[in-house]
Amino acid sequence: MAFLEEVWEGLEAVFVGYNAHLFLAEAGRLPEEVAAGEEVAQDLVQMGYRVREEGFWKVDRVYTSHGGLALLRALEDWAQKAVVL
């Protein structure tokens, strides 16, 4: 948590997939509205977050996603170009 606090303001973008949402939520950095996969969506709803069905969702610098290829699409959105693996 101390590391995240130290680097947060200098981060241009933060990409969250699978269950990393819970880490940002614990740190108080997760936006109120997120995209999340089934494995974590119910927990987030119980915590008071609004979960969107889109593969990824951006709020300020935080991209939340379902993970996998949705995380790749979030990276492409940020880069404004296709990302080739």
N, C-alpha and C positions, 0 to 999 in steps of 0.2 A: 504494500500500500504506500509506503514511503517513497519507493521508486516511482510509482505512478504519479504521486503528488508532485514529485520533483520534475518530471518530464512533461506533464500534461500540457502546459501552456505552449510548449515548443513543438507539439505534434501537429502536423498538417492534416493528417487523417488517421482515424482509428477504424480497423476492420474487425468485426466480431461475427463469428459463426459458431454453429453447433451450440455448446453450452457456455461459451465464454461470456455470454450475457450476464450470468450470475456473478462473475467477478466484477464487472463494471457496476452492476447493481449494488453489490456490497461496498464498492468504493464510492458510491453516490454519483457516478458519472454516466449512468445509462439513461438515455432520453425516455420520456414517458411513453412514447409510441415507438414500437420496434417491429422488425420482421424477425420471426424466430421459427425454427422447426418444431415439430411435435414433441421432441424429446425434452424441450425446456419451456414451451409455450404455456402450458398449464401452470407451471410454477410461477412464471412471470405474471400471469393474470391474477393469481392468488396474491401476489405481491403488489397489485394495483397498476401494473403496466397494461397498455393497450397493445395487443398483438395484431399486426397486419398480415394479410395473406400473401402479399408480394414476396418474391424471392429475396429482395433486399430493400432496405428503406434507409434513407439518409436524413439525419437531423444534425445541422451544423457540421462538425467534422467527424461525427460518428456514423459509420455505415454498419447497420445490423443486418444479418442475413440468416438464411437457413443453413449456411455452410456449403461445402462442395462447389458445384458450378455457380451457385448463386453468389458465393463469395468472389468468384472470378468475375462475374458480371458487375459486381460492386466495384472491383478494382478497375475494370474497364471504364465505368462511369466516372470514377475519379480521374483516371489518366486521360479521358476523352479520346481514347483510341482502343483498338482491339489489342488484347494481350494474348500472345501466342505462347503456348506451353511447349 
